[in-house]
Amino acid sequence: MPPPQAQQVLDSYLAIVDTELPGQLEGLYLVGSVALDDFQPGASDVDFVAVTADPLSEEAEAAVARTHAAVSRRHARPHFDGFYVTWRDLAADPSLAESALDAHEGRVRRRGPGGCDPVAWHTLAGHGVPVRGPRREDVEVWTDRRTLAAWTHRNLDDYWRVWLDRSSRLGSRPGLVGLTSWGAVWGVLGVSRLHYTLATGEITSKTGAGRYARKAFDPRWRPIVDECLRIRCDGRDGRGTDGNGGTYRSAFARRRDMLGFVAMAIDDAHRIG
């Protein structure tokens, strides 16, 4: 069973979508932190892959948009984010799923050229939690480690190097976000997940990535990794000797180590074949 906070969102969604799209939702699988047993109340989203027999029409797209807007009004958090695809889409390279719908933080759009990324497909194949439809073991889901690795290398440059550059400018909004606990966790555990995927060919959670990073990288990086694991798992932004067990005496020191770790991990990940 999904965690209670996730189940509440899921129950609202199912009640609404079955009214808006009667009989069309044939499959629904939870991926992301719920599937990877790492859902953190207040921090995690509920990620899904929804499956229909055929691509959704413009009229159906409008119904999906109304559904997610309604769910978002009922539940500010966690967000209910994911893809609407067909069974045929799941059996093929996700980059070909150009008719897929993408629901993100209450808004819905067509994916268009490039389709979806392979992470959701690999997570569904290995860890997906069925809510409606066949068991994941009985669903044909495309996976390919070489394609996953190529996508991961691109993501390191197209997203994470850009994120690092922006976050390095202290006077900018991303630079200020880097001073927050959320920014530190997003950067350190985010790039660690990609490094793990390139090293193992598998998918892991943010917490799993942090545990991996403690062993995979030089011990000098353990303070920032441990701090991000602590923040993720207990939700507190303690620093210094304030009673919350924080490692860093200032957000600026934590940000310095976070930026250094992200730069190092990106370069090291690219050295993996």
Contacts in CASP RR format, 6 or more apart in sequence:
PFRMAT RR
TARGET T0000
AUTHOR 0000-0000-0000
METHOD contacts of the structure
MODEL  1
MPPPQAQQVLDSYLAIVDTELPGQLEGLYLVGSVALDDFQPGASDVDFVA
VTADPLSEEAEAAVARTHAAVSRRHARPHFDGFYVTWRDLAADPSLAESA
LDAHEGRVRRRGPGGCDPVAWHTLAGHGVPVRGPRREDVEVWTDRRTLAA
WTHRNLDDYWRVWLDRSSRLGSRPGLVGLTSWGAVWGVLGVSRLHYTLAT
GEITSKTGAGRYARKAFDPRWRPIVDECLRIRCDGRDGRGTDGNGGTYRS
AFARRRDMLGFVAMAIDDAHRIG
1 7 0 8 1.000
2 10 0 8 1.000
2 30 0 8 1.000
2 34 0 8 1.000
2 39 0 8 1.000
2 46 0 8 1.000
2 129 0 8 1.000
3 34 0 8 1.000
3 39 0 8 1.000
3 41 0 8 1.000
5 39 0 8 1.000
5 41 0 8 1.000
5 42 0 8 1.000
5 78 0 8 1.000
6 30 0 8 1.000
6 34 0 8 1.000
6 39 0 8 1.000
6 44 0 8 1.000
6 46 0 8 1.000
6 78 0 8 1.000
8 75 0 8 1.000
9 46 0 8 1.000
9 71 0 8 1.000
9 75 0 8 1.000
9 78 0 8 1.000
9 80 0 8 1.000
10 30 0 8 1.000
10 46 0 8 1.000
10 80 0 8 1.000
10 131 0 8 1.000
12 70 0 8 1.000
12 71 0 8 1.000
12 74 0 8 1.000
12 75 0 8 1.000
13 67 0 8 1.000
13 71 0 8 1.000
13 80 0 8 1.000
14 28 0 8 1.000
14 131 0 8 1.000
14 132 0 8 1.000
16 67 0 8 1.000
16 70 0 8 1.000
16 71 0 8 1.000
17 25 0 8 1.000
17 64 0 8 1.000
17 67 0 8 1.000
18 25 0 8 1.000
20 63 0 8 1.000
20 64 0 8 1.000
20 66 0 8 1.000
20 67 0 8 1.000
21 52 0 8 1.000
21 56 0 8 1.000
21 60 0 8 1.000
21 63 0 8 1.000
21 64 0 8 1.000
21 67 0 8 1.000
24 52 0 8 1.000
24 53 0 8 1.000
24 56 0 8 1.000
24 60 0 8 1.000
25 50 0 8 1.000
25 51 0 8 1.000
25 52 0 8 1.000
25 132 0 8 1.000
26 51 0 8 1.000
26 52 0 8 1.000
26 53 0 8 1.000
26 87 0 8 1.000
26 132 0 8 1.000
26 133 0 8 1.000
27 50 0 8 1.000
27 51 0 8 1.000
27 52 0 8 1.000
27 130 0 8 1.000
27 131 0 8 1.000
27 132 0 8 1.000
27 133 0 8 1.000
27 134 0 8 1.000
28 48 0 8 1.000
28 49 0 8 1.000
28 50 0 8 1.000
28 51 0 8 1.000
28 130 0 8 1.000
28 131 0 8 1.000
28 132 0 8 1.000
28 133 0 8 1.000
29 35 0 8 1.000
29 48 0 8 1.000
29 49 0 8 1.000
29 51 0 8 1.000
29 124 0 8 1.000
29 128 0 8 1.000
29 129 0 8 1.000
29 130 0 8 1.000
29 131 0 8 1.000
29 136 0 8 1.000
29 139 0 8 1.000
30 46 0 8 1.000
30 47 0 8 1.000
30 48 0 8 1.000
30 128 0 8 1.000
30 129 0 8 1.000
30 131 0 8 1.000
31 47 0 8 1.000
31 48 0 8 1.000
31 49 0 8 1.000
31 120 0 8 1.000
31 123 0 8 1.000
31 124 0 8 1.000
31 127 0 8 1.000
31 128 0 8 1.000
31 129 0 8 1.000
32 45 0 8 1.000
32 47 0 8 1.000
32 120 0 8 1.000
32 123 0 8 1.000
32 127 0 8 1.000
32 205 0 8 1.000
33 39 0 8 1.000
33 40 0 8 1.000
33 44 0 8 1.000
33 45 0 8 1.000
33 47 0 8 1.000
33 205 0 8 1.000
33 206 0 8 1.000
34 44 0 8 1.000
34 46 0 8 1.000
34 47 0 8 1.000
34 129 0 8 1.000
35 47 0 8 1.000
35 123 0 8 1.000
35 124 0 8 1.000
35 127 0 8 1.000
35 128 0 8 1.000
35 129 0 8 1.000
36 123 0 8 1.000
36 127 0 8 1.000
36 203 0 8 1.000
36 204 0 8 1.000
36 205 0 8 1.000
37 205 0 8 1.000
38 44 0 8 1.000
38 205 0 8 1.000
38 206 0 8 1.000
38 207 0 8 1.000
38 208 0 8 1.000
39 46 0 8 1.000
40 232 0 8 1.000
40 233 0 8 1.000
40 235 0 8 1.000
41 78 0 8 1.000
42 77 0 8 1.000
42 78 0 8 1.000
43 232 0 8 1.000
43 235 0 8 1.000
44 78 0 8 1.000
45 78 0 8 1.000
45 79 0 8 1.000
45 80 0 8 1.000
45 81 0 8 1.000
46 78 0 8 1.000
46 79 0 8 1.000
46 80 0 8 1.000
46 81 0 8 1.000
47 81 0 8 1.000
47 82 0 8 1.000
47 120 0 8 1.000
48 80 0 8 1.000
48 81 0 8 1.000
48 82 0 8 1.000
48 83 0 8 1.000
48 131 0 8 1.000
49 82 0 8 1.000
49 83 0 8 1.000
49 85 0 8 1.000
49 90 0 8 1.000
49 120 0 8 1.000
49 124 0 8 1.000
50 82 0 8 1.000
50 83 0 8 1.000
50 84 0 8 1.000
50 85 0 8 1.000
51 84 0 8 1.000
51 85 0 8 1.000
51 86 0 8 1.000
51 87 0 8 1.000
51 90 0 8 1.000
51 133 0 8 1.000
52 84 0 8 1.000
52 85 0 8 1.000
52 86 0 8 1.000
53 86 0 8 1.000
53 87 0 8 1.000
54 86 0 8 1.000
55 86 0 8 1.000
55 99 0 8 1.000
56 64 0 8 1.000
56 84 0 8 1.000
56 99 0 8 1.000
56 101 0 8 1.000
61 101 0 8 1.000
61 108 0 8 1.000
61 110 0 8 1.000
64 84 0 8 1.000
64 101 0 8 1.000
64 103 0 8 1.000
64 108 0 8 1.000
65 107 0 8 1.000
65 108 0 8 1.000
68 80 0 8 1.000
68 103 0 8 1.000
68 106 0 8 1.000
68 107 0 8 1.000
68 108 0 8 1.000
69 106 0 8 1.000
69 107 0 8 1.000
71 80 0 8 1.000
71 106 0 8 1.000
72 79 0 8 1.000
72 80 0 8 1.000
72 105 0 8 1.000
72 106 0 8 1.000
79 104 0 8 1.000
79 105 0 8 1.000
79 106 0 8 1.000
80 103 0 8 1.000
80 106 0 8 1.000
81 103 0 8 1.000
81 104 0 8 1.000
81 105 0 8 1.000
82 102 0 8 1.000
82 103 0 8 1.000
82 104 0 8 1.000
82 120 0 8 1.000
83 97 0 8 1.000
83 100 0 8 1.000
83 101 0 8 1.000
83 102 0 8 1.000
83 103 0 8 1.000
83 111 0 8 1.000
83 116 0 8 1.000
83 120 0 8 1.000
84 100 0 8 1.000
84 101 0 8 1.000
84 103 0 8 1.000
85 94 0 8 1.000
85 97 0 8 1.000
85 100 0 8 1.000
85 116 0 8 1.000
86 97 0 8 1.000
86 99 0 8 1.000
87 139 0 8 1.000
87 140 0 8 1.000
89 96 0 8 1.000
89 97 0 8 1.000
89 99 0 8 1.000
89 100 0 8 1.000
89 116 0 8 1.000
90 121 0 8 1.000
90 124 0 8 1.000
90 139 0 8 1.000
90 140 0 8 1.000
90 141 0 8 1.000
90 142 0 8 1.000
91 140 0 8 1.000
91 141 0 8 1.000
91 142 0 8 1.000
92 142 0 8 1.000
93 118 0 8 1.000
93 142 0 8 1.000
93 144 0 8 1.000
93 147 0 8 1.000
94 115 0 8 1.000
94 116 0 8 1.000
94 117 0 8 1.000
94 118 0 8 1.000
94 120 0 8 1.000
94 121 0 8 1.000
94 142 0 8 1.000
95 114 0 8 1.000
95 115 0 8 1.000
95 116 0 8 1.000
95 117 0 8 1.000
95 118 0 8 1.000
96 114 0 8 1.000
96 115 0 8 1.000
97 111 0 8 1.000
97 115 0 8 1.000
97 116 0 8 1.000
98 110 0 8 1.000
98 111 0 8 1.000
98 112 0 8 1.000
98 113 0 8 1.000
98 114 0 8 1.000
98 115 0 8 1.000
99 110 0 8 1.000
99 111 0 8 1.000
99 112 0 8 1.000
100 110 0 8 1.000
100 111 0 8 1.000
100 112 0 8 1.000
100 115 0 8 1.000
100 116 0 8 1.000
101 108 0 8 1.000
101 109 0 8 1.000
101 110 0 8 1.000
101 111 0 8 1.000
102 108 0 8 1.000
102 109 0 8 1.000
102 110 0 8 1.000
102 111 0 8 1.000
102 116 0 8 1.000
117 151 0 8 1.000
117 155 0 8 1.000
118 143 0 8 1.000
118 144 0 8 1.000
118 147 0 8 1.000
118 148 0 8 1.000
118 151 0 8 1.000
119 148 0 8 1.000
119 151 0 8 1.000
119 203 0 8 1.000
121 141 0 8 1.000
121 142 0 8 1.000
121 143 0 8 1.000
122 143 0 8 1.000
122 148 0 8 1.000
122 202 0 8 1.000
122 203 0 8 1.000
123 203 0 8 1.000
124 136 0 8 1.000
124 139 0 8 1.000
124 141 0 8 1.000
125 136 0 8 1.000
125 141 0 8 1.000
125 143 0 8 1.000
126 136 0 8 1.000
126 203 0 8 1.000
127 203 0 8 1.000
128 136 0 8 1.000
129 136 0 8 1.000
130 136 0 8 1.000
145 201 0 8 1.000
148 197 0 8 1.000
148 201 0 8 1.000
149 197 0 8 1.000
149 198 0 8 1.000
149 201 0 8 1.000
149 273 0 8 1.000
152 194 0 8 1.000
152 197 0 8 1.000
152 198 0 8 1.000
152 269 0 8 1.000
153 198 0 8 1.000
153 269 0 8 1.000
153 270 0 8 1.000
155 194 0 8 1.000
156 191 0 8 1.000
156 194 0 8 1.000
156 266 0 8 1.000
156 269 0 8 1.000
156 270 0 8 1.000
157 266 0 8 1.000
160 187 0 8 1.000
160 190 0 8 1.000
160 191 0 8 1.000
160 194 0 8 1.000
160 262 0 8 1.000
160 266 0 8 1.000
161 266 0 8 1.000
163 174 0 8 1.000
163 187 0 8 1.000
163 262 0 8 1.000
164 259 0 8 1.000
164 262 0 8 1.000
164 263 0 8 1.000
164 266 0 8 1.000
166 172 0 8 1.000
166 174 0 8 1.000
166 175 0 8 1.000
167 174 0 8 1.000
167 175 0 8 1.000
167 177 0 8 1.000
167 178 0 8 1.000
167 183 0 8 1.000
167 259 0 8 1.000
167 262 0 8 1.000
168 175 0 8 1.000
168 259 0 8 1.000
169 175 0 8 1.000
170 176 0 8 1.000
175 255 0 8 1.000
177 183 0 8 1.000
178 184 0 8 1.000
178 255 0 8 1.000
178 258 0 8 1.000
179 251 0 8 1.000
179 252 0 8 1.000
179 254 0 8 1.000
179 255 0 8 1.000
180 237 0 8 1.000
180 251 0 8 1.000
181 231 0 8 1.000
181 235 0 8 1.000
181 237 0 8 1.000
181 238 0 8 1.000
183 258 0 8 1.000
184 224 0 8 1.000
184 227 0 8 1.000
184 228 0 8 1.000
184 231 0 8 1.000
184 254 0 8 1.000
184 255 0 8 1.000
184 258 0 8 1.000
185 206 0 8 1.000
185 228 0 8 1.000
185 231 0 8 1.000
185 232 0 8 1.000
187 228 0 8 1.000
187 258 0 8 1.000
187 261 0 8 1.000
187 262 0 8 1.000
188 210 0 8 1.000
188 213 0 8 1.000
188 224 0 8 1.000
188 225 0 8 1.000
188 228 0 8 1.000
188 258 0 8 1.000
188 261 0 8 1.000
188 262 0 8 1.000
189 206 0 8 1.000
189 207 0 8 1.000
189 209 0 8 1.000
189 210 0 8 1.000
189 213 0 8 1.000
189 228 0 8 1.000
189 229 0 8 1.000
189 232 0 8 1.000
190 206 0 8 1.000
190 209 0 8 1.000
191 261 0 8 1.000
191 262 0 8 1.000
191 265 0 8 1.000
191 266 0 8 1.000
191 269 0 8 1.000
192 206 0 8 1.000
192 209 0 8 1.000
192 210 0 8 1.000
192 212 0 8 1.000
192 213 0 8 1.000
192 216 0 8 1.000
192 225 0 8 1.000
192 265 0 8 1.000
193 203 0 8 1.000
193 204 0 8 1.000
193 205 0 8 1.000
193 206 0 8 1.000
193 209 0 8 1.000
194 269 0 8 1.000
195 209 0 8 1.000
195 212 0 8 1.000
195 213 0 8 1.000
195 216 0 8 1.000
195 265 0 8 1.000
195 268 0 8 1.000
195 269 0 8 1.000
195 272 0 8 1.000
196 202 0 8 1.000
196 204 0 8 1.000
196 208 0 8 1.000
196 209 0 8 1.000
196 212 0 8 1.000
196 213 0 8 1.000
196 216 0 8 1.000
197 203 0 8 1.000
197 204 0 8 1.000
198 269 0 8 1.000
198 272 0 8 1.000
198 273 0 8 1.000
199 216 0 8 1.000
199 272 0 8 1.000
204 212 0 8 1.000
206 232 0 8 1.000
207 229 0 8 1.000
207 232 0 8 1.000
207 233 0 8 1.000
210 225 0 8 1.000
210 228 0 8 1.000
210 229 0 8 1.000
211 229 0 8 1.000
213 221 0 8 1.000
213 225 0 8 1.000
213 265 0 8 1.000
214 222 0 8 1.000
214 225 0 8 1.000
214 226 0 8 1.000
214 229 0 8 1.000
217 225 0 8 1.000
217 261 0 8 1.000
217 264 0 8 1.000
217 265 0 8 1.000
217 268 0 8 1.000
221 257 0 8 1.000
221 261 0 8 1.000
221 264 0 8 1.000
223 247 0 8 1.000
223 248 0 8 1.000
223 257 0 8 1.000
224 247 0 8 1.000
224 254 0 8 1.000
224 257 0 8 1.000
224 258 0 8 1.000
224 261 0 8 1.000
225 261 0 8 1.000
226 247 0 8 1.000
227 246 0 8 1.000
227 247 0 8 1.000
227 248 0 8 1.000
227 254 0 8 1.000
228 258 0 8 1.000
230 236 0 8 1.000
230 245 0 8 1.000
230 246 0 8 1.000
230 247 0 8 1.000
231 237 0 8 1.000
231 238 0 8 1.000
234 244 0 8 1.000
236 244 0 8 1.000
237 244 0 8 1.000
238 244 0 8 1.000
238 245 0 8 1.000
238 246 0 8 1.000
239 246 0 8 1.000
239 247 0 8 1.000
239 248 0 8 1.000
239 249 0 8 1.000
239 250 0 8 1.000
239 251 0 8 1.000
239 254 0 8 1.000
240 246 0 8 1.000
240 247 0 8 1.000
240 248 0 8 1.000
240 249 0 8 1.000
247 254 0 8 1.000
248 254 0 8 1.000
248 257 0 8 1.000
END
